[in-house]
């Protein structure tokens, strides 16, 4: 993992989500409030963000005590989490499934596409994963009431870091109910442990909910526009990405998610796996392994349901991908290894166990090959980081300014927000060239060149403001072939009061007084 981070990290390991966390952290340090730049509304003051909770920005802000900027802290937290992940997985599952199988779990999890892709990034993904591993590891290995209290505090903090960790809280509620039903002799102790866990989680969650209520008027303020993607499509995409993350084979994920044969294969695997699990459950598995399988499988199932439901309800701007499955892949693998790690004298179960071990062997080969070669998503991430840094180099003198009365707008807004703390607002035009030979931009339809049309609308919408705008290839429909603008387009902008600072294939920089 250390070699992967130092040798393969993108030159710009951030995304728009990173900018939101980093902005909030910087605002916490300077103003004591977690604020973000208002996007597209022309407001220069920061606003409270409904979509990104305060947990991760608070962690980044703490690093300022040691002299780190939030940008550096985001990388440090992500990298440290990735380096700790293998050791934490091994420690948490060594006693539950055995040292050898825990080592296999580490290898398959760390060499998965999701972990390798997001390990170098300044995001919450790997940090959130180690929090979930810590919570589930503490609960499964608990030797005293203190374990449940600590796990509750970490689970509450995990929810404060990432909204999706509502899954972790729901899973633990189901798990305590399972213990209460399956072990009548120790119901009082189960209730005691559950109460202690809830108390620990409440230490973090209650202040967070109170903050939401005071700022947004709702305990759960996280809403977006309604989704245009159907539930069925999201289910198939989730299956595709989950199979890809587990197997490290993109083609297998596509086959299972989008073909009749793949659906039949998936149903057969589910039926066969369920039969094996039921047979083992009746006499071959220890109580410790049963608890491990139940908790890990429940977490994986509830996680999948929440991801699919959330993406089907709200328009999040991106399809389900391995970023959403990597939170659950290690636990699915842990449940699988727990099921096949025991010995059996039953011929059918022995055959199923050997089949499972053979599958794990091939998964190990696929994951090792993937870790060596990496996939297309990783290469795209590397190219995107070069585009981001190119935009920064071309636009830093334009955007990294001290004047507070300038309204800043760009299609690479998050780059300048991260690199120089500029409050740049987002504008992502879908840029289409006009096929006609009209001599004037005024005579063209709005769909011919959305970039120029949007710039003209920008000066109308925010009349009275000094505007600095910059658009660079690689994002929001703007590519190198769209630049430079033609003489006709430049004249139309100048006639509307725009001054052209730069107009070449590297970028378009403009000002409007």
Rosetta blueprint (number, residue, H / E / L):
1 X L
2 X H
3 X H
4 X H
5 X H
6 X H
7 X H
8 X H
9 X L
10 X L
11 X L
12 X L
13 X L
14 X L
15 X L
16 X H
17 X H
18 X H
19 X H
20 X H
21 X H
22 X H
23 X H
24 X H
25 X H
26 X H
27 X H
28 X H
29 X H
30 X H
31 X H
32 X L
33 X L
34 X L
35 X E
36 X E
37 X E
38 X L
39 X L
40 X L
41 X L
42 X L
43 X L
44 X L
45 X L
46 X E
47 X E
48 X E
49 X L
50 X L
51 X L
52 X L
53 X L
54 X H
55 X H
56 X H
57 X H
58 X H
59 X H
60 X H
61 X H
62 X H
63 X H
64 X H
65 X H
66 X H
67 X L
68 X L
69 X L
70 X H
71 X H
72 X H
73 X H
74 X H
75 X H
76 X H
77 X H
78 X H
79 X H
80 X H
81 X H
82 X H
83 X H
84 X H
85 X H
86 X H
87 X H
88 X H
89 X H
90 X H
91 X H
92 X H
93 X H
94 X H
95 X H
96 X H
97 X H
98 X L
99 X H
100 X H
101 X H
102 X H
103 X H
104 X H
105 X H
106 X H
107 X H
108 X H
109 X H
110 X H
111 X L
112 X L
113 X H
114 X H
115 X H
116 X H
117 X H
118 X H
119 X L
120 X L
121 X L
122 X L
123 X L
124 X L
125 X H
126 X H
127 X H
128 X H
129 X H
130 X H
131 X H
132 X H
133 X H
134 X H
135 X H
136 X H
137 X H
138 X H
139 X H
140 X H
141 X L
142 X L
143 X L
144 X L
145 X H
146 X H
147 X H
148 X H
149 X H
150 X H
151 X H
152 X H
153 X H
154 X H
155 X H
156 X H
157 X H
158 X H
159 X H
160 X H
161 X H
162 X L
163 X H
164 X H
165 X H
166 X H
167 X H
168 X H
169 X H
170 X H
171 X H
172 X H
173 X H
174 X H
175 X H
176 X H
177 X H
178 X H
179 X H
180 X H
181 X H
182 X H
183 X L
184 X H
185 X H
186 X H
187 X H
188 X H
189 X H
190 X H
191 X H
192 X H
193 X H
194 X H
195 X H
196 X H
197 X H
198 X H
199 X H
200 X H
201 X H
202 X H
203 X H
204 X H
205 X H
206 X H
207 X H
208 X H
209 X H
210 X H
211 X H
212 X H
213 X H
214 X H
215 X H
216 X H
217 X L
218 X L
219 X L
220 X L
221 X L
222 X L
223 X L
224 X L
225 X L
226 X E
227 X L
228 X L
229 X L
230 X L
231 X H
232 X H
233 X H
234 X H
235 X H
236 X H
237 X H
238 X H
239 X H
240 X H
241 X H
242 X H
243 X H
244 X H
245 X H
246 X H
247 X H
248 X L
249 X L
250 X H
251 X H
252 X H
253 X H
254 X H
255 X H
256 X H
257 X H
258 X H
259 X L
260 X H
261 X H
262 X H
263 X H
264 X H
265 X H
266 X H
267 X H
268 X H
269 X H
270 X H
271 X H
272 X H
273 X H
274 X H
275 X H
276 X H
277 X H
278 X H
279 X H
280 X H
281 X H
282 X L
283 X L
284 X L
285 X L
286 X L
287 X H
288 X H
289 X H
290 X H
291 X H
292 X H
293 X H
294 X H
295 X H
296 X H
297 X H
298 X H
299 X H
300 X H
301 X H
302 X H
303 X H
304 X H
305 X H
306 X H
307 X H
308 X H
309 X H
310 X H
311 X H
312 X H
313 X H
314 X E
315 X L
316 X L
317 X L
318 X L
319 X L
320 X L
321 X L
322 X H
323 X H
324 X H
325 X H
326 X H
327 X H
328 X H
329 X H
330 X H
331 X H
332 X H
333 X H
334 X H
335 X H
336 X H
337 X H
338 X H
339 X H
340 X H
341 X L
342 X L
343 X L
344 X L
345 X L
346 X L
347 X H
348 X H
349 X H
350 X H
351 X H
352 X H
353 X H
354 X H
355 X H
356 X H
357 X H
358 X H
359 X H
360 X H
361 X H
362 X H
363 X H
364 X H
365 X H
366 X H
367 X H
368 X H
369 X H
370 X H
371 X H
372 X H
373 X H
374 X L
375 X L
376 X H
377 X H
378 X H
379 X H
380 X H
381 X H
382 X H
383 X H
384 X H
385 X H
386 X H
387 X H
388 X H
389 X H
390 X H
391 X H
392 X H
393 X H
394 X H
395 X H
396 X H
397 X H
398 X H
399 X H
400 X L
401 X L
402 X L
403 X L
404 X L
405 X L
406 X E
407 X E
408 X E
409 X E
410 X E
411 X L
412 X L
413 X H
414 X H
415 X H
416 X H
417 X H
418 X H
419 X H
420 X H
421 X L
422 X L
423 X L
424 X E
425 X E
426 X E
427 X L
428 X L
429 X L
430 X L
431 X L
432 X L
433 X L
434 X L
435 X L
436 X L
437 X L
438 X L
439 X L
440 X L
441 X H
442 X H
443 X H
444 X L
445 X L
446 X L
447 X L
448 X L
449 X L
450 X H
451 X H
452 X H
453 X H
454 X H
455 X H
456 X H
457 X H
458 X H
459 X H
460 X H
461 X H
462 X L
463 X L
464 X L
465 X L
466 X E
467 X E
468 X E
469 X E
470 X E
471 X E
472 X L
473 X L
474 X L
475 X E
476 X L
477 X L
478 X E
479 X L
480 X H
481 X H
482 X H
483 X L
484 X L
485 X L
486 X L
487 X H
488 X H
489 X H
490 X H
491 X H
492 X H
493 X H
494 X H
495 X H
496 X L
497 X L
498 X E
499 X E
500 X E
501 X E
502 X E
503 X E
504 X E
505 X L
506 X L
507 X E
508 X E
509 X E
510 X E
511 X E
512 X E
513 X L
